[in-house]
Amino acid sequence: MNTTVPATTAHHSDGMSATDGEILTVMDVARFLRVPKSTVYKLARLGELPASKIGKHWRFLRRDIHEWMRHRSHAA
């Protein structure tokens, strides 16, 4: 099985990359933000981090996390 990640990212006509709609888990977001999972849970629960709760699981859209980071970096 090939688990290699492509080096290039496809772009849609609207300028978004194909991975923008990717759904991330708490662990994915924690790795990306380099914070503990507990921080991701807390921010999601408080509504500070854009997330959706599906049953007992939190899910995040990659583009929302990137946008959240951009807004935070401009606000600081």
Secondary structure by P-SEA (a helix, b strand, c coil): cccccccbbbbccccccccccccccaaaaaaaacccaaaaaaaaaaccccccccccbbbbbaaaaaaaaaaaaaac
